[in-house]
Structure formats: C-alpha cells, structure tokens
Amino acid sequence: MSELPIDISVIVQVKGLLESIPTETQNEEYKHIIMKIKKYITSRCPHNVVYDYIDINPECTKRIEYCEYCYTTFS
C-alpha cells in the first residue's frame, strides 16, 4: 500500500465532518461545498479499490467495491 498524499487524507477527514451535519440543515451553499470536495477527492485520490461482501439478509450477500483511502464506493 502506497502512502496517501496528505491533502487527500485531510480532505477525506473534512468530508466526513461536513457530512455529519444532518442533511435537512444543509443549505445549497453547504451542499455545493461537499460536492466540490467529492469532486476533488475523485480526481486526485490514488484509488486503491478493495472488493468485499456485505450481508443483505441472512441468505444474501452483495459484492461491493470501495477505495481504501477515501471510502468512495464504486459498485
């Protein structure tokens, strides 16, 4: 695993903090900031895709793909 650039590491943390605010209290400007952060992460993160499975119910699982650095999901 390569080292994650510091700007991506920090911006992923910021995204997590901003997304912790309830959606109903986010105004359009706030949502625009989050959208710009997601765009920045998408274009600059050196994605390392991890394949995993999650349980949907006791008899069903689903395969998921996500970046181990920024947690963006691809499936």
C-alpha positions in Angstrom: 0.0 0.0 0.0 1.4 3.4 -1.0 1.3 6.3 1.3 -1.8 8.5 0.9 -1.0 12.2 0.0 -1.6 14.5 3.0 -4.0 16.7 1.1 -6.3 13.7 0.3 -6.0 12.4 3.9 -7.1 15.8 5.3 -9.8 16.4 2.8 -11.3 13.0 3.4 -11.5 13.8 7.1 -13.1 17.2 6.3 -15.7 15.5 4.1 -16.6 13.1 6.9 -17.1 16.0 9.3 -19.2 18.0 6.9 -21.3 15.0 6.0 -22.0 14.5 9.8 -24.3 17.6 9.7 -27.9 16.4 9.2 -29.0 16.9 5.5 -32.1 18.8 6.5 -29.9 21.6 8.0 -27.6 21.9 5.0 -28.3 24.8 2.7 -27.4 24.9 -1.0 -24.1 26.6 -0.5 -23.1 23.9 2.1 -24.2 21.1 -0.3 -22.1 22.8 -3.1 -19.0 22.7 -0.8 -19.5 19.0 -0.2 -19.9 18.4 -3.9 -16.7 20.2 -4.7 -14.8 18.2 -2.0 -16.1 14.9 -3.5 -15.0 16.1 -7.0 -11.6 16.9 -5.6 -11.2 13.5 -4.0 -12.5 11.7 -7.1 -9.9 13.4 -9.3 -6.9 13.3 -7.0 -7.1 10.2 -4.8 -4.9 7.4 -6.0 -7.8 5.0 -5.5 -6.9 1.5 -4.3 -10.1 -0.5 -4.9 -11.0 -3.1 -2.3 -13.5 -5.8 -3.1 -15.7 -7.0 -0.2 -19.0 -8.5 0.5 -21.8 -7.3 2.8 -24.8 -9.2 4.1 -28.1 -8.0 2.7 -30.0 -10.6 4.8 -29.1 -14.0 6.3 -29.3 -15.7 2.9 -28.0 -13.0 0.6 -24.7 -11.1 0.2 -23.7 -8.3 -2.1 -20.3 -7.6 -3.5 -19.1 -4.0 -3.0 -16.1 -2.1 -4.3 -14.6 0.9 -2.5 -11.4 2.9 -2.2 -9.5 2.0 1.0 -8.2 5.6 1.1 -11.2 7.8 0.5 -14.0 5.3 1.0 -15.6 6.2 -2.3 -17.9 3.3 -3.4 -17.7 2.0 -7.0 -20.4 -0.6 -7.1 
